Amino acid sequence: MLEFKSIELSDKPIIEKFYKKKNYFLCGYCFTDIFIWAHAYNTKFAVEDGFIFMSYTDEGEVTFSAPIGEGDYKKALEKLKEYADSISAPLRIDMVPPDHIQLIEDAMPGYFDFVQSLDYADYIYSAEKLMYLKGKKLHGKRNHINKFMQTYSNWSYEPLTDENTKEFFEYQLDWCKDDPDEFLGETCAVSIALKNREALGIVGGLLRLDGKIIAVTLGSESFPDTFIVQIEKADHTIQGAYQMINQQFALHNFEKYTYIDREEDMGIEGLRKAKQSYYPEFQAEVYYAIPKQ
């Protein structure tokens, strides 16, 4: 039977051996995302017979990601079902890439319904467009930035360093103080990201106004051509703060990349509008495999 274990930083090369073979443009297959959110979702993994398996627990419900690897896919899925049965959990598979639907159906014919998830489809952008905001569609973003720069002269951008990490984290704490759920989950993830930023290859940025932080962001490379923005926070009362941190971070870090993954909108209407307003190149397709009743 599969033996799942908690994820440690030392597991990075093991997990990336499987997840770096193909870019699914899904943050759920990026080690940094998996690792920094592992405590929030009790994420565990197992490796057996050439496949990697992931399990997650959210509000007592256990789900799995699609087995990734090479070999007998039917046997891999049978092992996952055996484990799910042993803990009395349904075999629900989340984050199913499109090319795994047929693999799963062939392995267990008629067992699942496949439901596309728009809430958890990552938004993928052109790095060049985020850096330079060219074109009519992004005219509004340029206006926000121009107004910010005309209104405020004493602003500055700086990269995340050992010297300003504490300030970054304090801003995160203050930003989430009125939302208990986000405070516990995301603050833990940010703490882990900051503590392990060099080992995870994380880079970040801070935007200041009159010396005070008004926005922060951080992210990491998922593939040689793709960078994922994992955290972005700004003072929404300051017009242009979000647009400024977005572009400044892009200008300082995105030159070598083709694509920028700004993750999903989780079905939050305001977040969806904000992500769509930057006109992504595409949204990554992702599905749930739900056992039929």
Secondary structure, DSSP 8 states (H G I E B T S, - for coil): ----EE--GGGHHHHHHHHTSS----GGG-HHHHHHTHHHHT-EEEEETTEEEEEEEETTEEEEE--EESS-HHHHHHHHHHHHHHTT----EEEE-HHHHHHHHHHSTTSEEEEE-STT--EEEEHHHHHH--SGGGHHHHHHHHHHHHH-SSEEEEE--TTTHHHHHHHHHHHHTT-HHHHHHHHHHHHHHHHTHHHHT-EEEEEEETTEEEEEEEEEEEETTEEEEEEEEE-TTSTTHHHHHHHHHHHHH-TT-SEEE----TT-HHHHHHHHTT--SEE---EEEEE--
